[in-house]
Structure formats: structure tokens, C-alpha cells
Amino acid sequence: AIACGFFSSSHFSKCFKIIHGTTPQQCRLTVPAWVGPGLG
């Protein structure tokens, strides 16, 4: 999160949920493991 310009991981999570409608953790649980970076 910090490497992407966010001040904290909690701030990143809040912004992620606003944009995507789900938390980063829930997204990781639902996206297939074979989907690599930049493909999903």
C-alpha cells in the first residue's frame, strides 16, 4: 500500500472497498490463484 502512495494499509483498504465494493482480503479469496498480476 505504501509503495502505491497510500499512507497506511488501512487507508488503502478503505479506498479499495469504495472502488471495488469488496475488501482486498475478500477479493484475494474469490480471485482464482492462477490469475497473475495484470491479468485480473
PDB file with SEQRES, HELIX, SHEET and CRYST1 records, atoms N, CA, C and O in Angstrom:
SEQRES   1 A   40  ALA ILE ALA CYS GLY PHE PHE SER SER SER HIS PHE SER          
SEQRES   2 A   40  LYS CYS PHE LYS ILE ILE HIS GLY THR THR PRO GLN GLN          
SEQRES   3 A   40  CYS ARG LEU THR VAL PRO ALA TRP VAL GLY PRO GLY LEU          
SEQRES   4 A   40  GLY                                                          
HELIX    1 AA1 ILE A    2  CYS A    4  5                                   3    
HELIX    2 AA2 SER A    9  HIS A   20  1                                  12    
HELIX    3 AA3 PRO A   24  THR A   30  1                                   7    
CRYST1    1.000    1.000    1.000  90.00  90.00  90.00 P 1           1          
ATOM      1  N   ALA A   1       0.828  -1.189   0.000  1.00  0.00           N  
ATOM      2  CA  ALA A   1       0.000   0.000   0.000  1.00  0.00           C  
ATOM      3  C   ALA A   1       0.878   1.261   0.000  1.00  0.00           C  
ATOM      4  O   ALA A   1       0.597   2.221  -0.718  1.00  0.00           O  
ATOM      5  N   ILE A   2       1.908   1.245   0.788  1.00  0.00           N  
ATOM      6  CA  ILE A   2       2.783   2.415   0.878  1.00  0.00           C  
ATOM      7  C   ILE A   2       3.523   2.629  -0.434  1.00  0.00           C  
ATOM      8  O   ILE A   2       3.735   3.772  -0.841  1.00  0.00           O  
ATOM      9  N   ALA A   3       3.920   1.550  -1.102  1.00  0.00           N  
ATOM     10  CA  ALA A   3       4.605   1.662  -2.391  1.00  0.00           C  
ATOM     11  C   ALA A   3       3.702   2.270  -3.458  1.00  0.00           C  
ATOM     12  O   ALA A   3       4.185   2.815  -4.450  1.00  0.00           O  
ATOM     13  N   CYS A   4       2.400   2.176  -3.252  1.00  0.00           N  
ATOM     14  CA  CYS A   4       1.432   2.742  -4.207  1.00  0.00           C  
ATOM     15  C   CYS A   4       1.023   4.158  -3.845  1.00  0.00           C  
ATOM     16  O   CYS A   4       0.181   4.744  -4.526  1.00  0.00           O  
ATOM     17  N   GLY A   5       1.596   4.721  -2.793  1.00  0.00           N  
ATOM     18  CA  GLY A   5       1.306   6.097  -2.424  1.00  0.00           C  
ATOM     19  C   GLY A   5       0.320   6.276  -1.288  1.00  0.00           C  
ATOM     20  O   GLY A   5      -0.055   7.407  -0.978  1.00  0.00           O  
ATOM     21  N   PHE A   6      -0.111   5.194  -0.656  1.00  0.00           N  
ATOM     22  CA  PHE A   6      -1.016   5.294   0.486  1.00  0.00           C  
ATOM     23  C   PHE A   6      -0.195   5.420   1.760  1.00  0.00           C  
ATOM     24  O   PHE A   6       0.917   4.901   1.851  1.00  0.00           O  
ATOM     25  N   PHE A   7      -0.759   6.117   2.743  1.00  0.00           N  
ATOM     26  CA  PHE A   7      -0.039   6.336   3.993  1.00  0.00           C  
ATOM     27  C   PHE A   7      -0.111   5.138   4.932  1.00  0.00           C  
ATOM     28  O   PHE A   7       0.735   4.985   5.814  1.00  0.00           O  
ATOM     29  N   SER A   8      -1.117   4.288   4.745  1.00  0.00           N  
ATOM     30  CA  SER A   8      -1.254   3.104   5.585  1.00  0.00           C  
ATOM     31  C   SER A   8      -2.049   2.038   4.849  1.00  0.00           C  
ATOM     32  O   SER A   8      -2.748   2.325   3.878  1.00  0.00           O  
ATOM     33  N   SER A   9      -1.933   0.822   5.318  1.00  0.00           N  
ATOM     34  CA  SER A   9      -2.685  -0.260   4.694  1.00  0.00           C  
ATOM     35  C   SER A   9      -4.180  -0.127   4.956  1.00  0.00           C  
ATOM     36  O   SER A   9      -4.992  -0.542   4.129  1.00  0.00           O  
ATOM     37  N   SER A  10      -4.555   0.451   6.103  1.00  0.00           N  
ATOM     38  CA  SER A  10      -5.984   0.629   6.381  1.00  0.00           C  
ATOM     39  C   SER A  10      -6.598   1.657   5.441  1.00  0.00           C  
ATOM     40  O   SER A  10      -7.743   1.499   5.019  1.00  0.00           O  
ATOM     41  N   HIS A  11      -5.857   2.704   5.110  1.00  0.00           N  
ATOM     42  CA  HIS A  11      -6.349   3.703   4.161  1.00  0.00           C  
ATOM     43  C   HIS A  11      -6.506   3.081   2.772  1.00  0.00           C  
ATOM     44  O   HIS A  11      -7.487   3.347   2.078  1.00  0.00           O  
ATOM     45  N   PHE A  12      -5.547   2.262   2.374  1.00  0.00           N  
ATOM     46  CA  PHE A  12      -5.647   1.551   1.104  1.00  0.00           C  
ATOM     47  C   PHE A  12      -6.888   0.665   1.077  1.00  0.00           C  
ATOM     48  O   PHE A  12      -7.631   0.659   0.095  1.00  0.00           O  
ATOM     49  N   SER A  13      -7.112  -0.082   2.157  1.00  0.00           N  
ATOM     50  CA  SER A  13      -8.266  -0.982   2.221  1.00  0.00           C  
ATOM     51  C   SER A  13      -9.579  -0.226   2.095  1.00  0.00           C  
ATOM     52  O   SER A  13     -10.498  -0.689   1.419  1.00  0.00           O  
ATOM     53  N   LYS A  14      -9.677   0.933   2.740  1.00  0.00           N  
ATOM     54  CA  LYS A  14     -10.900   1.741   2.648  1.00  0.00           C  
ATOM     55  C   LYS A  14     -11.127   2.219   1.220  1.00  0.00           C  
ATOM     56  O   LYS A  14     -12.246   2.146   0.712  1.00  0.00           O  
ATOM     57  N   CYS A  15     -10.085   2.702   0.574  1.00  0.00           N  
ATOM     58  CA  CYS A  15     -10.204   3.168  -0.813  1.00  0.00           C  
ATOM     59  C   CYS A  15     -10.532   2.006  -1.747  1.00  0.00           C  
ATOM     60  O   CYS A  15     -11.355   2.151  -2.651  1.00  0.00           O  
ATOM     61  N   PHE A  16      -9.905   0.872  -1.538  1.00  0.00           N  
ATOM     62  CA  PHE A  16     -10.154  -0.321  -2.352  1.00  0.00           C  
ATOM     63  C   PHE A  16     -11.617  -0.719  -2.261  1.00  0.00           C  
ATOM     64  O   PHE A  16     -12.246  -1.026  -3.274  1.00  0.00           O  
ATOM     65  N   LYS A  17     -12.163  -0.713  -1.044  1.00  0.00           N  
ATOM     66  CA  LYS A  17     -13.555  -1.118  -0.855  1.00  0.00           C  
ATOM     67  C   LYS A  17     -14.516  -0.139  -1.519  1.00  0.00           C  
ATOM     68  O   LYS A  17     -15.532  -0.558  -2.072  1.00  0.00           O  
ATOM     69  N   ILE A  18     -14.216   1.147  -1.475  1.00  0.00           N  
ATOM     70  CA  ILE A  18     -15.062   2.151  -2.128  1.00  0.00           C  
ATOM     71  C   ILE A  18     -15.084   1.917  -3.635  1.00  0.00           C  
ATOM     72  O   ILE A  18     -16.142   1.986  -4.260  1.00  0.00           O  
ATOM     73  N   ILE A  19     -13.935   1.645  -4.210  1.00  0.00           N  
ATOM     74  CA  ILE A  19     -13.827   1.489  -5.663  1.00  0.00           C  
ATOM     75  C   ILE A  19     -14.370   0.139  -6.133  1.00  0.00           C  
ATOM     76  O   ILE A  19     -15.108   0.072  -7.116  1.00  0.00           O  
ATOM     77  N   HIS A  20     -14.006  -0.930  -5.433  1.00  0.00           N  
ATOM     78  CA  HIS A  20     -14.315  -2.280  -5.903  1.00  0.00           C  
ATOM     79  C   HIS A  20     -15.526  -2.923  -5.223  1.00  0.00           C  
ATOM     80  O   HIS A  20     -16.016  -3.955  -5.682  1.00  0.00           O  
ATOM     81  N   GLY A  21     -16.006  -2.328  -4.144  1.00  0.00           N  
ATOM     82  CA  GLY A  21     -17.173  -2.870  -3.461  1.00  0.00           C  
ATOM     83  C   GLY A  21     -16.896  -4.085  -2.597  1.00  0.00           C  
ATOM     84  O   GLY A  21     -17.825  -4.742  -2.129  1.00  0.00           O  
ATOM     85  N   THR A  22     -15.633  -4.386  -2.386  1.00  0.00           N  
ATOM     86  CA  THR A  22     -15.231  -5.518  -1.551  1.00  0.00           C  
ATOM     87  C   THR A  22     -13.881  -5.194  -0.927  1.00  0.00           C  
ATOM     88  O   THR A  22     -13.176  -4.298  -1.391  1.00  0.00           O  
ATOM     89  N   THR A  23     -13.528  -5.912   0.108  1.00  0.00           N  
ATOM     90  CA  THR A  23     -12.238  -5.674   0.748  1.00  0.00           C  
ATOM     91  C   THR A  23     -11.133  -6.398  -0.017  1.00  0.00           C  
ATOM     92  O   THR A  23     -11.412  -7.353  -0.742  1.00  0.00           O  
ATOM     93  N   PRO A  24      -9.893  -5.963   0.133  1.00  0.00           N  
ATOM     94  CA  PRO A  24      -8.790  -6.673  -0.519  1.00  0.00           C  
ATOM     95  C   PRO A  24      -8.733  -8.152  -0.109  1.00  0.00           C  
ATOM     96  O   PRO A  24      -8.444  -9.016  -0.936  1.00  0.00           O  
ATOM     97  N   GLN A  25      -9.004  -8.434   1.153  1.00  0.00           N  
ATOM     98  CA  GLN A  25      -8.974  -9.823   1.618  1.00  0.00           C  
ATOM     99  C   GLN A  25     -10.047 -10.658   0.933  1.00  0.00           C  
ATOM    100  O   GLN A  25      -9.766 -11.768   0.481  1.00  0.00           O  
ATOM    101  N   GLN A  26     -11.259 -10.150   0.849  1.00  0.00           N  
ATOM    102  CA  GLN A  26     -12.322 -10.892   0.184  1.00  0.00           C  
ATOM    103  C   GLN A  26     -12.014 -11.066  -1.297  1.00  0.00           C  
ATOM    104  O   GLN A  26     -12.334 -12.102  -1.880  1.00  0.00           O  
ATOM    105  N   CYS A  27     -11.406 -10.080  -1.899  1.00  0.00           N  
ATOM    106  CA  CYS A  27     -11.028 -10.171  -3.310  1.00  0.00           C  
ATOM    107  C   CYS A  27      -9.996 -11.279  -3.508  1.00  0.00           C  
ATOM    108  O   CYS A  27     -10.106 -12.068  -4.447  1.00  0.00           O  
ATOM    109  N   ARG A  28      -9.001 -11.341  -2.635  1.00  0.00           N  
ATOM    110  CA  ARG A  28      -7.984 -12.398  -2.725  1.00  0.00           C  
ATOM    111  C   ARG A  28      -8.602 -13.782  -2.577  1.00  0.00           C  
ATOM    112  O   ARG A  28      -8.143 -14.740  -3.200  1.00  0.00           O  
ATOM    113  N   LEU A  29      -9.637 -13.890  -1.759  1.00  0.00           N  
ATOM    114  CA  LEU A  29     -10.275 -15.187  -1.537  1.00  0.00           C  
ATOM    115  C   LEU A  29     -11.136 -15.624  -2.710  1.00  0.00           C  
ATOM    116  O   LEU A  29     -11.365 -16.820  -2.894  1.00  0.00           O  
ATOM    117  N   THR A  30     -11.619 -14.674  -3.510  1.00  0.00           N  
ATOM    118  CA  THR A  30     -12.524 -15.020  -4.599  1.00  0.00           C  
ATOM    119  C   THR A  30     -11.852 -15.086  -5.963  1.00  0.00           C  
ATOM    120  O   THR A  30     -12.393 -15.707  -6.878  1.00  0.00           O  
ATOM    121  N   VAL A  31     -10.695 -14.466  -6.124  1.00  0.00           N  
ATOM    122  CA  VAL A  31      -9.985 -14.490  -7.404  1.00  0.00           C  
ATOM    123  C   VAL A  31      -9.202 -15.795  -7.488  1.00  0.00           C  
ATOM    124  O   VAL A  31      -8.481 -16.134  -6.550  1.00  0.00           O  
ATOM    125  N   PRO A  32      -9.324 -16.530  -8.579  1.00  0.00           N  
ATOM    126  CA  PRO A  32      -8.579 -17.791  -8.708  1.00  0.00           C  
ATOM    127  C   PRO A  32      -7.073 -17.580  -8.568  1.00  0.00           C  
ATOM    128  O   PRO A  32      -6.540 -16.554  -8.991  1.00  0.00           O  
ATOM    129  N   ALA A  33      -6.400 -18.551  -7.977  1.00  0.00           N  
ATOM    130  CA  ALA A  33      -4.956 -18.445  -7.738  1.00  0.00           C  
ATOM    131  C   ALA A  33      -4.165 -18.349  -9.033  1.00  0.00           C  
ATOM    132  O   ALA A  33      -3.061 -17.805  -9.032  1.00  0.00           O  
ATOM    133  N   TRP A  34      -4.699 -18.865 -10.145  1.00  0.00           N  
ATOM    134  CA  TRP A  34      -3.959 -18.842 -11.409  1.00  0.00           C  
ATOM    135  C   TRP A  34      -3.972 -17.472 -12.070  1.00  0.00           C  
ATOM    136  O   TRP A  34      -3.228 -17.254 -13.027  1.00  0.00           O  
ATOM    137  N   VAL A  35      -4.786 -16.550 -11.595  1.00  0.00           N  
ATOM    138  CA  VAL A  35      -4.808 -15.209 -12.184  1.00  0.00           C  
ATOM    139  C   VAL A  35      -3.575 -14.472 -11.686  1.00  0.00           C  
ATOM    140  O   VAL A  35      -3.436 -14.217 -10.489  1.00  0.00           O  
ATOM    141  N   GLY A  36      -2.696 -14.137 -12.592  1.00  0.00           N  
ATOM    142  CA  GLY A  36      -1.456 -13.480 -12.231  1.00  0.00           C  
ATOM    143  C   GLY A  36      -1.587 -11.972 -12.228  1.00  0.00           C  
ATOM    144  O   GLY A  36      -2.643 -11.439 -12.570  1.00  0.00           O  
ATOM    145  N   PRO A  37      -0.528 -11.277 -11.848  1.00  0.00           N  
ATOM    146  CA  PRO A  37      -0.531  -9.816 -11.845  1.00  0.00           C  
ATOM    147  C   PRO A  37      -0.846  -9.258 -13.229  1.00  0.00           C  
ATOM    148  O   PRO A  37      -0.306  -9.721 -14.234  1.00  0.00           O  
ATOM    149  N   GLY A  38      -1.708  -8.280 -13.271  1.00  0.00           N  
ATOM    150  CA  GLY A  38      -2.053  -7.630 -14.527  1.00  0.00           C  
ATOM    151  C   GLY A  38      -3.092  -8.368 -15.349  1.00  0.00           C  
ATOM    152  O   GLY A  38      -3.508  -7.885 -16.403  1.00  0.00           O  
ATOM    153  N   LEU A  39      -3.515  -9.529 -14.880  1.00  0.00           N  
ATOM    154  CA  LEU A  39      -4.500 -10.307 -15.629  1.00  0.00           C  
ATOM    155  C   LEU A  39      -5.885 -10.268 -14.987  1.00  0.00           C  
ATOM    156  O   LEU A  39      -6.838 -10.791 -15.565  1.00  0.00           O  
ATOM    157  N   GLY A  40      -6.016  -9.678 -13.842  1.00  0.00           N  
ATOM    158  CA  GLY A  40      -7.308  -9.675 -13.169  1.00  0.00           C  
ATOM    159  C   GLY A  40      -7.448  -8.483 -12.371  1.00  0.00           C  
ATOM    160  O   GLY A  40      -8.476  -8.293 -11.721  1.00  0.00           O  
TER     161      GLY A  40                                                      
END                                                                             
